[in-house]
Amino acid sequence: MYPDHQSRSHALYERALSVMPGGNSRNTVYFPPYPVYIDRAEGCRVWDVDGVERIDCINNYSALIHGHCHPQIVAALREQAGKLLSVALPTEAEIRLAELVTERMPGVEQVRFANSGTEAVMIAVMAARAATGRNKIAKIEGAYHGSYDAMSVSVYPTPDLWGPEDAPEGVAPAGVYEAARASTIILPANNVEVGRAILRRHADDLAGVIIDPLCKNLGFLQVDGEFLKMLREETSALGAKLIFDEVYSFRMGYNGAQGELGVLPDITAMGKVIGGGLPIGAIGAPGKLMEALFDPRGGAKMSHGGTFNANPMTMVAGVAAMELYDRAAHDRLAGLGERLRSGLRELLRVTGRPGTVTGAASMVGLFHTEEPIKDYRSAVKAMMSEPSLGQRTEAFFRHMLNNGVYMASQGFMVLSTAMTEADIDFILDKAEGALRAFPAEAA
Ligand SMILES: Cc1ncc(COP(=O)(O)O)c(C=O)c1O
């Protein structure tokens, strides 16, 4: 049972505390009182250092589309590790991964690799500035786009600081450069008229708008079609760039979110899945823009380097993962996501517990409230008006953890092709137990 102060995980955490702040290098993998330490994994299962087996329903926050240690990905890595780890010259695998990505993403004719989604977003934002000669980037209030200066603005703003609904303040955590805060414009999600007015107010210096079409940080809140249409129209009319952050939402469709939603961005930031489980980021756009920005043969507007950009280990893992993730694999996985979403909705109905299920394809969110959530502020207001909401989220996570299911402590799940319908039914069975364990007043 977790927590167990006699466990190896607890002992490791105690050891970690003396050499890392809070024993941690990555906030999302910490949960109180201590995180579980993992020893090994295979397919959709992970085993912790105390020998407990769980289904991995987070898949390294989306990166592991095929679960753990897929034999084809491992074979490609073993072969590559015996030949070449990294090198200051290009390899053929880089071209192959670029071909696979550009074939798939309708708005991406050319691509350039980096090492994380954070980097990809950072370069995409700089590219929008370089292409337009302007400074300001608009983002959605509450949206997460990685740990980078300008994009750290208004990820978790509090009501005392967030300002009026029709003119949200940019709220920056400590460490963000003031000019980065001031040049980040905040839009409320899904409010067409307010969004349009804000963009027009900043028209003269607006370099771009960045959007995660299935806003992961807002529990996979789907950006509605009218709002997306407005962003496309306004950015085109104002001469600004529309950036899709598909680091997560690439999973929405075989051709990414842009293929699924039928809206073409000017610039796309990618990461996670396309690296087959190794660190990756990528920025893509039509060829003319990519060449103007990056072509090293001369005249490029930007200078972009990186010791590990397109490193051969990541490239071969990415190639293997993307070749495996064909249309049939995508459709089967999306079907598992639908089975989980509809199963959870049915469980909420039969148990009478409050809840809303969100998400698309292989991404599944569960809010333990029926308050309508349309943007960041409505999510925070739901948390404040229902003090037990946070407790229910934690209790659900803890119950799942103690019953063989590892999901995100924030309340969502991301599936892998290593799963079967029986695995989804196992997760649903445990979810029923978690819901029924809620105190009666939650019912
Ligand atoms: C939408 C989105 N953009 C960017 C990032 C940053 O990617 P990375 O963690 O690879 O830096 C994330 C990470 O979760 C993300 O969810």
PDBQT file of the ligand as one rigid body, heavy atoms in Angstrom, charges set to zero:
ROOT
HETATM    1  C1  LIG A 501       1.446  21.361 -24.935  1.00  0.00    +0.000 C 
HETATM    2  C2  LIG A 501       2.884  21.222 -24.507  1.00  0.00    +0.000 A 
HETATM    3  N1  LIG A 501       3.824  21.982 -25.078  1.00  0.00    +0.000 NA
HETATM    4  C3  LIG A 501       5.141  21.882 -24.750  1.00  0.00    +0.000 A 
HETATM    5  C4  LIG A 501       5.546  20.998 -23.783  1.00  0.00    +0.000 A 
HETATM    6  C5  LIG A 501       6.987  20.914 -23.407  1.00  0.00    +0.000 C 
HETATM    7  O1  LIG A 501       7.559  19.739 -23.870  1.00  0.00    +0.000 OA
HETATM    8  P1  LIG A 501       8.857  19.120 -23.128  1.00  0.00    +0.000 P 
HETATM    9  O2  LIG A 501       8.387  18.637 -21.801  1.00  0.00    +0.000 OA
HETATM   10  O3  LIG A 501       9.340  18.052 -24.053  1.00  0.00    +0.000 OA
HETATM   11  O4  LIG A 501       9.830  20.251 -22.992  1.00  0.00    +0.000 OA
HETATM   12  C6  LIG A 501       4.595  20.186 -23.156  1.00  0.00    +0.000 A 
HETATM   13  C7  LIG A 501       5.007  19.221 -22.116  1.00  0.00    +0.000 C 
HETATM   14  O5  LIG A 501       4.233  18.546 -21.499  1.00  0.00    +0.000 OA
HETATM   15  C8  LIG A 501       3.235  20.305 -23.519  1.00  0.00    +0.000 A 
HETATM   16  O6  LIG A 501       2.286  19.567 -22.919  1.00  0.00    +0.000 OA
ENDROOT
TORSDOF 0
